[in-house]
Amino acid sequence: MKKILLLGAQGMLGSEIFNISLDREDFEIVPFSRFNLDLTKEEEIIEKLTAVIAEKNIDAVVNASAYTVVDKCESGKGEELSFAINAVAPRYITQACSEQNIPLFHFSTDYVFSGDTNQSFCENDDTEKFPPMNKYGMHKLFGEKEVLQYDKGFVLRTSWLAGQYGQNFVNKMVHLMKNVSEIKIVKNEWGSPSFTHDVAESVIKIMISDTLPKNKILHIVNERSGEYKGGVSRLAFVEEIKEYLGFETRITPVKTFDTVAKRPISTALNNTMAEKLPDWKDGLHVFLAKEKEKIEKKRAVEKKKQKAAEIYRAQQEKLRAERAENTKEETEK
Ligand SMILES: NC(=O)c1ccc[n+]([C@@H]2O[C@H](COP(=O)([O-])OP(=O)(O)OC[C@H]3O[C@@H](n4cnc5c(N)ncnc54)[C@H](OP(=O)(O)O)[C@@H]3O)[C@@H](O)[C@H]2O)c1
């Protein structure tokens, strides 16, 4: 049975990988969070990691930790944290894995690229030709390069992630649809929506396999077909959420949205090297299935209440009419 050390085990993706492992007997996860190892303390990384890898007989390391608050990465304390965790820490994690001669699977992001409308990127596309537009992307790209120097270091890029264990774009949209009548969505943004459950299942297969991936970079994203091949626009993504959950919220396209960190127009990733994940719409529907059930139950209860209120009103009306008729008859007598 393979033993995997998971960094970032309490994050959105890390929690998904860890929770799946609890029902499985073919591999074991040793979970690490910042309480076990603070990745800003670079002097501790190699020592602590090499010790735990040797002590627990670890077969591979998965790094799902990162500093992911994209806007905060642009300046100040956030920029320092992003540089330490996203750019520098991967160097030491790589060194520890290399000293112990075990594979490292390091998660990265679509933001290492920046493209134009409907442009999508394959694993070996050149990041120099389409360089990142914000500090988060730059730091993650720096981290990737550290990992790729090791022959058993693999970069797993994913994108537009949503899952049950963290705050994300899909949850935010559902919350807004429940509470406001109109949502403004930027029309010039394309990407590849991906779901932690599908990404986690895919990386588990990769890390427990007896053979290492053929390519050093993999794109672990949900599939897109037909009109979405070049990328899913934010608008189409939000429209799909709205339609699936049966909301009537107005979606208004806007040209730009003010954010501290610049967002690239398109960073859709193509998976041409790893096993395919389900289509993004299927991933979204599975992710929202429980939410849909809750919403539909609530709507059914409200409908029943409305019907009961209508019946009650009709009965009252009938009673009033009967009483009026009786009074009229009494007076006539
Ligand atoms: N979210 C997305 O939309 C998205 C898109 C593309 C790529 N990705 C990539 O996918 C991977 C997973 O992302 P995610 O959304 O699951 O991230 P997340 O929810 O923000 O989780 C990141 C994890 O990193 C840990 N961490 C932060 N600072 C740390 C420190 N100083 N020392 C040790 N651990 C620290 C956090 O620990 P605590 O739990 O203790 O805070 C958390 O568990 C990342 O590589 C990210 O770049 C994400």
The ligand as a MOL file (V3000), in Angstrom:
LIG
                    3D

  0  0  0     0  0            999 V3000
M  V30 BEGIN CTAB
M  V30 COUNTS 48 52 0 0 0
M  V30 BEGIN ATOM
M  V30 1 N -8.6230 27.6150 -6.0030 0
M  V30 2 C -8.4950 27.7090 -7.3170 0
M  V30 3 O -9.3950 28.2120 -8.0280 0
M  V30 4 C -7.2310 27.2140 -7.9830 0
M  V30 5 C -7.1020 27.4140 -9.3670 0
M  V30 6 C -5.9590 26.9450 -10.0050 0
M  V30 7 C -4.9760 26.3020 -9.2930 0
M  V30 8 N -5.0980 26.1270 -7.9530 0 CHG=1
M  V30 9 C -4.0010 25.4610 -7.2440 0
M  V30 10 O -4.5000 24.2890 -6.6310 0
M  V30 11 C -3.8160 24.0550 -5.4020 0
M  V30 12 C -4.8280 23.9360 -4.2720 0
M  V30 13 O -5.5900 25.1300 -4.1840 0
M  V30 14 P -6.7620 25.3270 -3.1020 0
M  V30 15 O -7.7670 26.2200 -3.7230 0
M  V30 16 O -7.1640 24.0140 -2.5400 0 CHG=-1
M  V30 17 O -5.9870 26.1750 -2.0030 0
M  V30 18 P -6.4810 26.6080 -0.5510 0
M  V30 19 O -7.8610 26.1440 -0.2790 0
M  V30 20 O -6.1730 28.0630 -0.4140 0
M  V30 21 O -5.5210 25.7680 0.3830 0
M  V30 22 C -4.1540 26.0430 0.4330 0
M  V30 23 C -3.5160 25.2770 1.5630 0
M  V30 24 O -2.2030 25.8180 1.7220 0
M  V30 25 C -1.9230 25.8800 3.0910 0
M  V30 26 N -0.9910 26.9340 3.4570 0
M  V30 27 C -1.1400 28.2740 3.3000 0
M  V30 28 N -0.1090 28.9110 3.8640 0
M  V30 29 C 0.7060 27.9590 4.3980 0
M  V30 30 C 1.9220 27.9860 5.1250 0
M  V30 31 N 2.5270 29.1230 5.4390 0
M  V30 32 N 2.4650 26.8250 5.5070 0
M  V30 33 C 1.8640 25.6480 5.2210 0
M  V30 34 N 0.7020 25.5480 4.5490 0
M  V30 35 C 0.1360 26.7000 4.1470 0
M  V30 36 C -3.2670 26.2090 3.7380 0
M  V30 37 O -3.1830 25.7660 5.0660 0
M  V30 38 P -4.2790 26.1170 6.1770 0
M  V30 39 O -5.4390 25.2500 5.8610 0
M  V30 40 O -3.6030 25.7770 7.4340 0
M  V30 41 O -4.5680 27.5880 5.9800 0
M  V30 42 C -4.2410 25.4020 2.8940 0
M  V30 43 O -4.4100 24.1360 3.4270 0
M  V30 44 C -2.8420 25.2220 -5.2520 0
M  V30 45 O -1.5920 24.8520 -5.7610 0
M  V30 46 C -3.4150 26.3080 -6.1290 0
M  V30 47 O -2.4100 27.1720 -6.6100 0
M  V30 48 C -6.2130 26.5650 -7.2840 0
M  V30 END ATOM
M  V30 BEGIN BOND
M  V30 1 1 1 2
M  V30 2 2 2 3
M  V30 3 1 2 4
M  V30 4 1 4 5
M  V30 5 2 4 48
M  V30 6 2 5 6
M  V30 7 1 6 7
M  V30 8 2 7 8
M  V30 9 1 8 9
M  V30 10 1 8 48
M  V30 11 1 9 10
M  V30 12 1 9 46
M  V30 13 1 10 11
M  V30 14 1 11 12
M  V30 15 1 11 44
M  V30 16 1 12 13
M  V30 17 1 13 14
M  V30 18 2 14 15
M  V30 19 1 14 16
M  V30 20 1 14 17
M  V30 21 1 17 18
M  V30 22 2 18 19
M  V30 23 1 18 20
M  V30 24 1 18 21
M  V30 25 1 21 22
M  V30 26 1 22 23
M  V30 27 1 23 24
M  V30 28 1 23 42
M  V30 29 1 24 25
M  V30 30 1 25 26
M  V30 31 1 25 36
M  V30 32 1 26 27
M  V30 33 1 26 35
M  V30 34 2 27 28
M  V30 35 1 28 29
M  V30 36 1 29 30
M  V30 37 2 29 35
M  V30 38 1 30 31
M  V30 39 2 30 32
M  V30 40 1 32 33
M  V30 41 2 33 34
M  V30 42 1 34 35
M  V30 43 1 36 37
M  V30 44 1 36 42
M  V30 45 1 37 38
M  V30 46 2 38 39
M  V30 47 1 38 40
M  V30 48 1 38 41
M  V30 49 1 42 43
M  V30 50 1 44 45
M  V30 51 1 44 46
M  V30 52 1 46 47
M  V30 END BOND
M  V30 END CTAB
M  END
